[in-house]
């Protein structure tokens, strides 16, 4: 599996919503809300895709037109198939222009891709973008009954700042967390062997 992260596009909406509904079930966002988030100039949404699978199947026309014809006759249409692109995860940031505060809006990883550090990678990318946009504080909410997610956020420096009782649809509390966005780590130019270089 080769994971590739890129900005989300509207063409990804069906695949995002499929994973959203499978992951959050009772608390899934409406499709219109997700569309607005992806389109918003204040948003920064990423998708993680299986780059090897996309290369094998998405470029099939350029490699072998006869195989593409076979796919067409079998009813394979990547443009309308909700499982395309082969989405492994997504994450979104809300960072309004001129504000020094932002929110991690959502993050989800397909069960088949869990345990390889994809959630951490997506979070690092959002934190990096927050820093680029001048965000000093990041906030998020996480289900109180999700210890794996809470542990991930704590390992990234998020701290608990409060609880919203019964916030989720089935009565589960939301734990509110905050991160003071750390400054960028700078390294001296050269081959990395300079005394005092950060690894």
C-alpha positions, 0 to 999 in steps of 0.5 A: 500500500502506498499512501498519498495525501492531497487536497480534497476536491468535490470529486472526492465528496462521494467517497468522503461521505461513504467513509463519513457515514461508515465511521460516525454512523449516528453523527455523520455530517450531512452531505451539503455541510461536507460540500460547503466545508470542502469549498470554503476558502477558510477550510483545508481538507485533505484526503489520503488515497492508495496511490498504487491502486489509483495508478493501477486502475485510474490510469488504465486507459493510458496503459491498455485501452482494451482493458478500459473497454472491459471495465466499461462493459462490466459497468465500472465507472470511476467518476460515479462510483462512490468507492472511487478514489480508493479513499483511506482517510480524510481530515479537515481544518477550519481556519478563518482568515485573520483569526489566530484560532482554528478547529480540527473539524473532522478526521476519519481513517478506513479500518483497513488502513488503521495502525499505519500512522495515517491518522497521525500523518493527517493531523501533522499535515493539518497542524502544519497548515495551521502554522502556515496560516498563522493559527496559534491555537487549535481546538477539537472535540472527541468522543469521551468513549474513544480512547484511541483518538484521545491518546493520539491527540494527547501525543500531539500536544492537545490538552483537555480543556472541558467537556460538553455533556451529552454532545453526541446524538447517543448521549456520549460526552464530547471532550474539548481539547486545545493545542498551542500550535508549536513553532516550526522546527528549523534545521541548519543547512548541510548534511544534518551532521552539524552539532546541535541539529534537531533530528 
